[in-house]
Amino acid sequence: MSVSTAAADRSLCAPLPVLGRDVTVPLVTGGEVAYAALDYAASAPALQRVWDDVAAYAPYYGSVHRGAGYLSQLSTDLFENARGTVAGFLGCRPDDQVVFTRSTTDSLNLLARALPAGCQVFVFETEHHASLLPWQDARVTYLDAPRTPQQAVRTLERALAERDPHGPALVCVTGASNVTGELWPVRELAAAAHAHGARIVLDAAQLAPHHPVDLGDLDVDWVAFSGHKLYAPFGSGVLAGRADWLRAAEPYLAGGGASRKVTRRQDGGVDVEWHDSAARHEAGSPNVIGAYSIAAACKALTEAGWDTLVAREEHLIRTVREGLAEVPEVRILSLFGDDAPRVGVLSFVVEGWNSSHFAAALSAEYGIGVRDGLFCAHPLVRTLLGTDPQTQGECGAPETAPGEKSLNAVRVSFGAGTPDEHVERFVTAVRELVRDGARWQYRTEDGRCVPAV
């Protein structure tokens, strides 16, 4: 291989530039270190490309729709073009709608409000709370955690076979677990849903930043995701998919933008004619910059090339898994087994450690940001840990004794902007903490473990 070719290969495997890549943080042991952001599953850092695109547009910002001024027209074009970009990114079908929301949680709550009367919802207990909880006003069937992808499909098929075949039904499933990172058999679950006359919505919050998501290819009816996990800033999300239930439902929010025509009645009330388009559920002044930033992220990821991004992430996953495998005290949590394909999200427990204490030490002594707890997926984490619902452990409490069950877990997550050095530092830190213990004293403050001053 020539020098130029080798250099080109290295450039293809380089992390995408993100905001915060040059930020340094202080260590309790003295000095500073470059911050290793390994909490992508909660919020990924914004791509530099996205931030630059938003900054270039900011001086031209204006109110969208119906504005006669140049900036309003420009902003309207950018907003609606963003809708088209997202539709292309998701492989939307010609009749699908793309609705801009605040987040995945907002998207799924919107869909829950649009369910037809008598709709029965099927959801696995393994879901993130964003996709586990919005359906409580419907008839909900919660399905037990499967231990293989095949068992997930069989469990769903059995549940659907027992439902009323004449009423509407919806299946809600994640694409990739926010706890284990494991990929779910979305195509097979979609086929099972449709075979029994049900529809399916995909929670792609953890899938879309790591793998391509195509509605037609996966044969799902809707997909929901958040901008802040897709390398865009906070406060924007998407619900995309079939339009009929959305058109038939009352607007998610009542107000300007959702209404086409409002007239007074002689009895003093008002009659409202609502839009049939995505605007029906986008009342109020929309988050134009949020929509534009999502579209910019979609373009950036597509142009970077999914094959390259996936290959690099699989390299990082191997680095973490092989490194943790060398520490016998560490147990990685999994539903489907060690060989299950996954995205860059792994949760684990450390024998002899409270997870909050371990995460605090990673931050304070190594400059590594991870997350600890139950990750807004309480039933799943408790199933994986084999614990009953109880009060969260505190760092001031006794550490977990050998053989004792942990009350929570540590999660490390990464993606397109993660340098090799960050995951290598993480593996080294885990090894040193387990071998040598923390070098600092910690205390509990407002339920969190923090370094003692």
C-alpha positions as a printed Julia matrix, in Angstrom:
453×3 Matrix{Float64}:
   0.0     0.0    0.0
   1.36    3.42  -0.94
   1.89    6.16   1.63
  -0.88    8.26   0.05
  -3.31    5.33   0.1
  -2.52    4.55   3.72
  -3.07    8.2    4.61
  -6.4     8.17   2.78
  -7.47    5.04   4.67
  -6.55    6.69   7.97
  -8.55    9.8    7.06
 -11.6     7.65   6.26
 -11.38    6.12   9.74
 -10.88    9.4   11.59
 -13.62   10.54  13.98
 -15.95   13.24  12.69
 -15.15   16.68  14.17
 -17.51   17.53  17.04
 -17.93   20.45  19.4
 -16.01   20.07  22.65
 -13.23   17.93  21.22
 -10.62   20.39  22.57
 -12.24   21.02  25.96
 -10.06   20.26  28.97
 -11.35   19.53  32.47
  -9.63   19.62  35.88
  -8.78   16.44  37.77
  -9.08   16.17  41.54
  -5.59   14.7   41.6
  -4.17   17.81  39.9
  -3.77   19.09  36.37
  -6.13   18.96  33.42
  -6.96   16.47  30.71
  -8.91   16.5   27.45
 -12.51   15.6   28.27
 -13.55   12.14  27.07
 -17.28   12.38  26.31
 -18.51    8.79  26.55
 -22.19    9.47  27.21
 -23.41    9.59  23.6
 -26.5     7.54  24.42
 -27.8    10.44  26.5
 -26.68   13.25  24.18
 -24.1    13.14  21.44
 -21.93   16.22  20.93
 -23.01   18.35  18.0
 -21.05   17.84  14.81
 -18.86   20.81  13.95
 -20.37   20.69  10.46
 -23.87   21.05  11.92
 -22.84   23.93  14.16
 -21.17   25.73  11.25
 -24.27   25.32   9.07
 -26.5    26.71  11.82
 -24.11   29.63  12.45
 -24.1    30.48   8.74
 -27.91   30.56   8.7
 -28.39   32.42  12.0
 -28.1    35.99  10.58
 -30.9    35.14   8.13
 -33.23   33.75  10.77
 -36.85   34.79  10.4
 -40.37   33.66  11.23
 -41.64   30.95   8.91
 -44.84   30.63   6.87
 -46.94   33.56   5.7
 -44.17   36.12   6.2
 -43.8    38.46   3.22
 -40.22   39.5    3.99
 -37.18   37.97   2.37
 -35.83   36.42   5.59
 -39.21   34.86   6.38
 -39.37   33.35   2.92
 -35.79   32.12   3.18
 -36.44   30.57   6.59
 -39.63   28.94   5.31
 -37.72   27.4    2.42
 -35.01   26.1    4.76
 -37.61   24.7    7.16
 -39.57   22.85   4.48
 -36.41   21.74   2.69
 -35.24   20.31   6.02
 -38.42   18.23   6.06
 -37.53   16.87   2.65
 -33.94   16.13   3.72
 -35.14   14.17   6.73
 -37.64   12.28   4.57
 -34.83   11.25   2.25
 -32.58   10.29   5.18
 -35.31    7.99   6.52
 -36.36    6.55   3.16
 -39.88    7.89   3.58
 -42.56    6.72   1.16
 -44.4     9.25  -1.05
 -47.44    9.52   1.23
 -45.52    9.65   4.51
 -45.45   12.76   6.68
 -42.47   14.21   8.56
 -43.54   16.05  11.71
 -41.0    18.09  13.65
 -41.25   17.63  17.41
 -39.15   18.35  20.49
 -37.69   14.85  20.96
 -38.33   11.12  20.66
 -40.46   11.33  23.81
 -42.53   14.11  22.27
 -42.88   12.18  19.01
 -44.2     9.03  20.67
 -46.56   11.0   22.88
 -47.88   12.69  19.74
 -48.52    9.31  18.13
 -50.16    8.08  21.34
 -52.58   11.01  21.1
 -53.35   10.04  17.48
 -54.3     6.41  18.16
 -57.76    5.47  16.87
 -60.41    4.58  19.41
 -60.0     1.11  20.88
 -56.41    0.74  19.69
 -54.42   -1.93  21.52
 -50.7    -1.29  22.01
 -48.02   -3.95  22.43
 -44.68   -2.93  23.94
 -41.82   -4.89  25.49
 -40.86   -4.08  29.07
 -37.33   -3.55  27.77
 -38.17   -0.2   26.19
 -36.86    3.2   27.22
 -39.48    5.1   29.2
 -40.04    7.34  26.16
 -41.56    4.38  24.33
 -42.79    2.44  27.37
 -45.0     5.06  29.03
 -46.92    7.19  26.46
 -49.58    4.52  25.8
 -51.23    4.39  29.21
 -54.48    5.9   27.92
 -54.77    3.01  25.46
 -55.17   -0.73  26.07
 -51.55   -1.7   26.65
 -50.05   -5.18  26.7
 -46.58   -5.19  28.22
 -44.45   -8.07  26.96
 -41.75   -9.79  29.02
 -38.09   -9.28  28.19
 -36.94  -11.76  25.54
 -33.57  -13.47  25.79
 -33.0   -13.91  22.05
 -34.15  -12.0   18.96
 -36.1   -15.07  17.91
 -37.87  -15.17  21.25
 -38.84  -11.51  20.81
 -40.58  -12.34  17.53
 -42.32  -15.4   18.97
 -43.48  -13.47  22.03
 -44.98  -10.75  19.86
 -46.64  -13.25  17.53
 -48.33  -15.03  20.43
 -49.58  -11.77  21.91
 -50.92  -10.53  18.58
 -52.64  -13.84  17.87
 -54.73  -13.36  21.02
 -55.9    -9.82  20.25
 -59.21   -8.72  18.74
 -58.47   -9.05  15.01
 -61.07   -6.42  14.09
 -59.69   -3.53  16.13
 -56.65   -1.33  15.46
 -53.34   -2.33  17.03
 -49.87   -0.83  17.33
 -46.5    -2.37  18.2
 -43.78   -0.13  19.62
 -40.2    -1.37  19.58
 -36.7     0.03  19.87
 -34.14   -0.32  17.12
 -31.17   -0.48  19.5
 -31.31   -0.7   23.27
 -30.2     2.39  25.18
 -28.92    0.05  27.93
 -27.17   -2.81  26.13
 -26.76   -1.33  22.65
 -28.1    -4.56  21.18
 -29.87   -4.38  17.82
 -33.46   -5.61  17.78
 -34.96   -7.7   14.93
 -37.01   -4.81  13.54
 -37.79   -6.32  10.13
 -39.01   -9.57  11.67
 -41.1    -7.76  14.28
 -42.6    -5.54  11.56
 -43.48   -8.61   9.49
 -45.15  -10.21  12.52
 -47.1    -7.04  13.27
 -48.37   -6.66   9.72
 -49.23  -10.36   9.44
 -51.64   -9.85  12.34
 -53.11   -6.59  11.05
 -51.15   -4.34  13.42
 -48.97   -1.34  12.73
 -45.5    -0.7   14.17
 -43.56    2.36  15.32
 -39.79    2.25  15.64
 -38.01    4.12  18.41
 -34.81    4.92  16.51
 -33.29    7.28  19.1
 -30.3     4.95  19.56
 -30.33    3.4   16.08
 -30.39    6.43  13.76
 -27.04    7.89  14.97
 -25.24    4.58  14.36
 -26.92    2.8   11.42
 -29.02    3.83   8.41
 -32.77    3.76   9.04
 -35.05    3.2    6.05
 -38.81    2.98   6.62
 -39.39    1.11   3.4
 -36.57   -1.37   3.94
 -37.55   -2.06   7.56
 -41.26   -1.95   6.62
 -42.23    0.06   9.69
 -45.17    2.44   9.77
 -43.52    5.22  11.8
 -40.1     6.13  13.11
 -39.21    8.54  15.92
 -35.82    9.97  16.88
 -34.16   12.94  18.59
 -31.81   15.53  17.17
 -29.62   15.66  20.27
 -28.64   12.01  19.8
 -28.04   12.56  16.08
 -25.23   15.11  16.6
 -27.56   18.13  16.48
 -28.33   20.56  19.33
 -31.07   20.01  21.91
 -34.78   20.59  21.49
 -35.7    18.97  18.18
 -37.04   15.6   17.1
 -38.95   13.83  14.34
 -41.98   11.61  13.92
 -42.17   10.29  10.35
 -44.47    7.8    8.71
 -48.02    7.05   7.67
 -50.3    10.07   7.48
 -53.79    8.63   7.95
 -53.88    8.33  11.75
 -52.18   11.71  12.07
 -54.68   13.4    9.75
 -57.66   11.88  11.54
 -56.47   12.85  15.02
 -57.13   16.09  16.84
 -54.08   18.36  16.7
 -51.44   17.53  19.27
 -51.46   21.21  20.24
 -54.23   23.66  19.34
 -53.08   26.99  17.99
 -51.78   28.99  15.11
 -50.09   27.1   12.33
 -52.2    24.0   12.91
 -55.4    25.76  11.87
 -56.34   26.5    8.27
 -59.49   28.52   8.98
 -61.18   29.79  12.15
 -64.66   31.39  12.18
 -67.02   32.63  14.88
 -70.38   30.96  15.27
 -73.61   32.78  16.07
 -73.7    31.06  19.48
 -70.39   32.73  20.34
 -68.13   29.71  19.83
 -65.61   29.07  17.06
 -65.37   26.55  14.25
 -61.89   25.39  13.28
 -60.7    23.77  10.07
 -57.37   22.07  10.77
 -54.56   21.38   8.31
 -54.2    17.86   6.93
 -50.44   18.21   6.47
 -47.7    17.83   9.09
 -48.56   21.39  10.19
 -51.64   19.93  11.91
 -49.36   18.79  14.75
 -46.85   21.67  14.65
 -48.87   24.49  16.22
 -47.03   27.62  17.29
 -43.8    29.06  15.97
 -41.68   26.04  15.02
 -38.09   25.4   16.05
 -36.63   26.34  12.68
 -33.02   26.08  13.8
 -33.74   22.7   15.38
 -35.24   21.35  12.17
 -32.4    22.81  10.1
 -29.79   21.3   12.44
 -31.35   17.84  12.15
 -31.28   18.13   8.36
 -27.64   19.24   8.52
 -26.8    16.2   10.65
 -28.61   13.9    8.22
 -26.55   15.33   5.35
 -23.27   15.09   7.28
 -23.76   11.44   8.25
 -24.86   10.47   4.76
 -21.88   12.2    3.16
 -19.46   10.62   5.65
 -20.68    7.2    4.49
 -22.44    4.65   6.68
 -20.05    1.84   5.8
 -17.12    3.87   7.09
 -18.95    5.07  10.2
 -20.2     1.59  11.11
 -16.79   -0.01  10.56
 -15.08    2.52  12.78
 -17.67    2.14  15.53
 -17.33   -1.64  15.45
 -13.59   -1.13  16.0
 -14.33    0.99  19.09
 -16.81   -1.6   20.38
 -14.18   -4.33  20.07
 -11.65   -2.19  21.92
 -14.02   -1.66  24.85
 -15.34   -5.22  25.02
 -11.9    -6.82  24.79
 -10.53   -4.41  27.38
 -13.36   -5.04  29.85
 -13.09   -8.8   29.29
  -9.62   -8.63  30.85
 -11.11   -7.39  34.14
 -12.86  -10.36  35.84
 -14.73   -8.06  38.24
 -16.61   -6.43  35.34
 -19.85   -7.92  34.01
 -21.32   -6.49  30.8
 -25.12   -6.52  30.73
 -26.83   -8.24  27.81
 -30.19   -9.64  26.8
 -29.18  -11.48  23.65
 -25.66  -12.66  24.58
 -22.09  -11.56  23.97
 -22.2   -12.19  20.21
 -25.3   -10.06  19.57
 -24.71   -7.18  17.13
 -24.86   -3.81  18.84
 -24.18   -0.1   18.55
 -21.68    1.78  20.69
 -23.62    1.48  23.96
 -22.53   -0.88  26.77
 -23.66   -1.08  30.39
 -21.82   -2.99  33.09
 -21.43   -3.55  36.81
 -18.21   -3.86  38.79
 -17.98   -6.31  41.66
 -17.18   -4.5   44.88
 -18.23   -1.08  43.57
 -21.29    1.1   43.81
 -21.91    2.24  40.22
 -22.38    5.88  41.2
 -19.01    5.83  42.97
 -17.33    4.2   39.97
 -18.75    6.75  37.51
 -17.74    9.63  39.81
 -14.17    8.33  40.0
 -13.97    8.0   36.2
 -14.95   11.65  35.9
 -12.98   13.2   38.76
  -9.76   11.21  38.38
  -9.64   10.52  34.62
 -11.78   13.19  32.93
 -14.16   10.57  31.5
 -17.88   11.29  31.29
 -20.14    8.23  31.51
 -23.58    7.66  33.06
 -24.76    5.54  35.95
 -28.2     4.52  37.18
 -31.16    2.84  35.51
 -31.02    4.88  32.28
 -34.75    5.65  32.01
 -35.3     1.94  31.4
 -35.99    0.75  34.94
 -37.75   -2.56  34.17
 -35.01   -3.6   31.73
 -32.07   -2.76  34.0
 -33.7    -4.46  36.97
 -34.28   -7.55  34.82
 -30.62   -7.56  33.75
 -29.39   -7.01  37.3
 -31.87   -9.41  38.85
 -32.98   -6.86  41.45
 -36.36   -5.81  42.79
 -37.55   -2.18  42.71
 -35.94   -0.34  45.6
 -34.28    2.89  46.59
 -31.26    3.88  44.53
 -27.98    3.14  46.34
 -25.81    6.06  47.35
 -22.07    6.4   47.12
 -21.89    6.87  50.89
 -23.49    3.46  51.4
 -21.37    0.32  51.68
 -19.94   -0.83  48.39
 -21.34   -3.95  46.72
 -19.87   -7.04  48.34
 -18.63   -9.97  46.23
 -21.66  -11.92  45.07
 -24.07   -9.16  46.08
 -26.39   -7.79  43.4
 -25.82   -4.24  42.17
 -28.68   -1.74  42.4
 -27.66    0.14  39.24
 -25.11    0.08  36.44
 -22.52    2.15  34.58
 -23.06    2.95  30.89
 -20.37    3.89  28.4
 -21.45    5.06  24.94
 -19.69    6.53  21.93
 -20.06    7.18  18.23
 -18.87    8.99  15.14
 -16.99   11.69  17.04
 -15.14    9.46  19.51
 -11.34    9.29  19.19
  -9.56    6.0   19.88
  -7.74    7.65  22.79
 -11.0     8.19  24.67
 -12.02    4.53  24.71
  -8.43    3.44  25.4
  -8.28    5.81  28.38
 -11.6     4.45  29.59
 -10.38    0.84  29.48
  -7.18    1.82  31.31
  -9.16    3.72  33.94
 -11.48    0.76  34.6
  -8.49   -1.54  35.01
  -6.71    0.84  37.41
  -9.79    1.6   39.52
 -10.57   -2.09  39.98
  -6.94   -2.93  40.76
  -5.94    0.06  42.92
  -9.2     1.63  44.07
 -10.12    5.31  43.95
  -7.41    7.83  44.82
  -9.86   10.34  46.27
 -12.59   10.44  48.88
 -16.21   10.78  47.73
 -19.47   11.76  49.4
 -23.17   11.85  48.53
 -24.67   15.21  47.57
 -28.3    15.5   46.36
 -28.31   11.8   45.64
 -25.15   11.94  43.52
 -21.66   10.72  44.33
 -19.18   13.63  44.14
 -15.57   14.18  45.18
 -15.17   15.34  48.77
 -13.52   18.74  48.88
